[in-house]
């Protein structure tokens, strides 16, 4: 099986230089950088927030969406770190500072990687936050390795519908809009329902990742039996205009199967919920972690 990697050293070097520039621009505050070994490769994480005192309890662990890395959470880290420790993760197999060395075949492998990472961080209980692919990963981890998750905040998570034509069209049109002249992008972002294209630094970093070959498992749809096993406090935060799935149908399904879940559908927001409504999402993360 293949692993995620850059097509050559030149592409890797170009991306790493852009990554370091973007990190310095978007996250200039204090942080601890850790590179932790797992069976699937070395994982980069950034840790910030209180280490001692009354607010140094269970950390918030942030998992990005597909094609992203820890920097997608740059608007969140300082806000969340006022309340408790924050660990932002470069998911292994995504374009970032982590390095994959062994393939991931399925959700069980992905969950094993995350469990190894939390063990290496000496985290016994975490408030895990996952966006899109990261939401699928967070939920898969809890199902395969229960015990380390104190709560889940799932921001328009994958794993509740297949990737259909509507979603791929949304990705393609968003990519074209991101390449438009800067003055046009706000209007285009509204038209296509993708506020992520307004993140200029991250869009530039994404362009530098075109030489990256991603080889991670495609999220299957969670079964009813799997969802019934979910027994930790979980917030399903869904964009009403999501191109990934029918938010109302997902909410009804989760509400009927998961006793520990709360569902909130955000009007006007799409699959780019984390950039559509950052203040709302940060507030919900804090509230879920405080339960």
C-alpha positions in Angstrom: 0.0 0.0 0.0 1.2 3.6 -0.7 2.0 6.2 1.9 1.4 10.0 1.7 4.5 11.8 0.6 5.9 14.5 -1.7 6.7 13.5 -5.2 10.3 14.7 -4.9 12.7 16.5 -2.7 12.2 19.8 -4.5 8.4 19.8 -3.9 9.0 18.9 -0.2 11.5 21.7 0.3 9.3 24.3 -1.4 6.4 23.3 0.8 8.4 23.2 4.0 9.7 26.7 3.4 6.2 28.0 2.8 4.9 26.1 5.9 7.5 27.7 8.2 6.7 31.2 6.8 3.0 30.6 7.2 3.4 29.3 10.8 5.4 32.4 11.7 2.7 34.7 10.2 -0.4 33.0 11.6 0.8 31.7 14.9 3.4 34.2 16.3 2.6 33.5 19.9 4.3 31.0 22.3 4.0 27.3 21.7 5.9 24.1 22.3 6.7 22.1 19.2 6.9 18.3 19.5 7.7 15.6 16.9 6.4 12.3 18.3 7.1 8.8 16.9 4.2 6.4 16.2 4.0 3.1 14.2 2.8 5.1 11.2 5.6 7.8 11.3 6.5 11.0 13.1 3.7 13.4 14.1 4.2 17.1 14.6 2.0 18.8 17.3 2.0 22.3 18.8 1.1 22.7 22.4 0.0 25.9 24.1 -2.0 27.1 27.0 -1.7 26.6 30.8 0.5 23.8 32.0 -0.2 24.2 35.7 -2.9 25.7 37.9 -6.7 25.3 37.9 -7.0 25.6 34.1 -4.4 23.0 33.3 -6.9 20.1 33.1 -7.9 17.9 30.1 -6.5 19.4 26.9 -8.4 20.3 23.8 -6.9 18.4 20.8 -7.5 19.9 17.4 -7.6 17.7 14.2 -7.8 19.5 10.8 -9.8 18.5 7.7 -8.4 16.8 4.6 -5.5 18.5 3.0 -5.0 20.7 6.0 -2.8 20.8 9.1 -2.6 22.5 12.5 -2.5 25.9 11.0 -6.1 25.8 10.0 -6.9 26.4 13.7 -4.8 29.6 13.9 -7.9 31.7 14.7 -8.8 29.3 17.6 -5.6 28.5 19.5 -5.2 31.7 21.5 -8.9 31.9 22.3 -9.1 28.3 23.5 -5.8 28.4 25.3 -7.1 31.0 27.8 -9.3 28.2 29.3 -7.2 25.0 29.0 -4.2 23.4 27.3 -4.5 23.2 23.5 -2.8 20.6 21.2 -3.0 21.3 17.5 -2.1 18.3 15.3 -0.6 18.0 11.9 -2.5 14.8 11.0 -0.1 12.2 9.7 -0.6 11.6 6.0 -1.7 15.2 5.4 0.6 18.0 4.0 2.3 19.4 7.0 5.3 18.8 9.2 4.4 15.2 10.0 6.1 12.3 8.1 4.3 9.1 7.3 6.4 5.9 7.0 3.7 3.2 7.1 0.4 2.9 5.3 -3.0 3.4 6.9 -5.5 0.9 5.5 -8.7 2.0 7.2 -10.3 3.7 10.1 -8.9 1.2 12.6 -5.4 2.1 11.5 -6.2 5.9 11.7 -7.7 5.4 15.2 -4.6 3.4 16.3 -2.4 6.3 15.1 -4.3 8.9 17.2 -4.3 6.6 20.2 -0.6 6.2 20.0 -0.2 10.0 19.7 -2.3 10.7 22.8 -0.3 8.1 24.7 3.0 9.7 23.6 1.6 13.0 24.8 0.7 11.4 28.1 -2.9 12.5 27.6 -5.4 10.2 29.5 -8.5 12.2 28.6 -8.9 14.8 25.9 -11.6 17.0 24.5 -11.1 16.1 20.8 -12.2 18.5 18.1 -12.3 17.3 14.5 -13.2 19.2 11.4 -14.5 17.3 8.3 -12.0 14.4 7.9 -10.7 15.2 11.4 -14.2 14.7 12.7 -14.4 11.2 11.1 -11.0 10.5 12.6 -12.0 11.7 16.1 -15.2 9.6 16.1 -13.4 6.5 14.7 -10.8 6.8 17.5 -13.5 6.9 20.2 -15.2 3.8 18.7 -12.0 1.8 18.4 -10.2 3.1 21.5 -12.7 4.2 24.1 -11.3 5.7 27.3 -9.1 8.6 26.2 -11.9 10.9 25.0 -13.6 13.2 27.5 -15.8 14.9 24.8 -16.1 15.3 21.1 -16.8 18.4 19.1 -17.4 17.3 15.4 -17.4 20.2 13.0 -19.4 19.1 9.9 -17.7 15.7 10.1 -17.2 13.2 7.3 -18.5 9.7 7.7 -22.2 10.4 7.3 -22.5 10.4 3.5 -20.5 9.4 0.5 -18.4 11.9 -1.4 -20.9 12.7 -4.2 -20.8 15.0 -7.2 -22.1 18.0 -5.2 -19.1 17.8 -2.8 -16.5 17.5 -5.6 -18.1 20.3 -7.5 -17.9 22.5 -4.4 -14.2 21.6 -4.0 -13.4 22.4 -7.7 -15.4 25.6 -7.8 -13.8 26.7 -4.5 -10.3 26.0 -5.9 -11.0 28.1 -9.0 -12.4 30.9 -6.8 -9.3 30.9 -4.6 -7.2 31.6 -7.7 -9.3 34.7 -8.6 -8.0 38.2 -8.1 -8.0 39.2 -4.4 -10.8 41.9 -4.7 -13.2 39.3 -6.2 -12.8 36.6 -3.6 -15.2 37.9 -0.9 -18.1 37.9 -3.4 -17.0 34.6 -4.9 -16.8 33.1 -1.4 -20.4 34.0 -0.8 -21.5 32.7 -4.1 -19.8 29.3 -3.8 -20.4 28.9 0.0 -16.7 28.5 0.8 -15.3 31.1 3.2 -12.0 29.1 3.4 -10.9 30.8 0.2 -10.5 34.0 2.1 -7.7 32.6 4.2 -5.0 34.0 1.9 -2.0 32.5 3.8 -3.5 29.1 4.0 -4.6 29.2 0.3 -1.0 30.0 -0.6 0.3 27.1 1.5 -2.2 24.8 -0.2 -0.9 25.8 -3.6 2.6 24.8 -2.4 1.2 21.4 -1.5 0.3 20.4 -5.1 3.4 18.1 -5.1 2.0 16.1 -2.2 0.5 12.7 -2.9 -2.1 11.9 -0.2 -2.8 8.2 0.5 -5.2 8.0 3.5 -8.3 5.9 3.8 -11.6 7.3 2.4 -14.1 7.6 5.3 -16.9 5.0 5.1 -20.3 5.9 6.4 -20.7 5.0 10.1 -23.2 2.2 10.7 -26.1 2.5 13.1 -24.4 0.0 15.4 -21.3 2.1 15.5 -23.1 5.3 16.4 -25.1 3.6 19.1 -21.8 2.7 20.8 -20.9 6.4 21.2 -21.2 7.1 24.9 -19.2 10.3 25.5 -20.6 13.9 25.4 -20.6 14.8 21.7 -21.6 17.9 19.8 -22.4 17.5 16.1 -22.0 21.0 14.7 -23.4 21.0 11.2 -23.5 23.6 8.4 -27.0 24.0 7.1 -25.7 24.5 3.6 -23.0 21.7 3.8 -22.0 20.3 0.4 -20.9 17.1 2.1 -24.2 15.8 3.4 -27.8 16.7 4.2 -27.4 18.4 7.6 -31.0 17.9 8.7 -30.9 14.1 7.8 -27.6 13.7 9.6 -29.0 15.5 12.7 -32.1 13.4 12.8 -30.1 10.2 12.4 -27.6 11.1 15.2 -30.4 12.3 17.4 -32.2 9.0 17.1 -29.1 6.8 17.7 -26.8 8.6 20.1 -28.1 9.4 23.6 -25.0 11.4 24.6 -25.1 13.6 21.5 -26.2 17.2 20.9 -26.9 18.4 17.4 -26.7 22.0 16.3 -27.3 23.0 12.7 -25.9 26.4 11.9 -28.0 28.5 9.5 -26.3 30.0 6.5 -23.0 28.0 7.1 -21.6 25.4 4.8 -19.0 22.7 5.0 -16.4 25.4 5.7 -18.1 25.9 9.0 -14.9 26.5 10.9 -14.1 29.6 8.8 -17.8 30.6 8.2 -18.5 31.0 12.0 -15.2 30.9 13.9 -16.6 32.7 17.0 -19.6 30.4 17.2 -17.4 27.3 16.7 -14.9 28.4 19.4 -17.7 29.1 21.8 -19.2 25.6 21.2 -15.8 24.0 21.7 -15.4 25.7 25.0 -18.9 24.8 26.2 -18.5 21.1 25.2 -15.2 20.9 27.0 -16.7 22.4 30.1 -19.5 19.9 30.4 
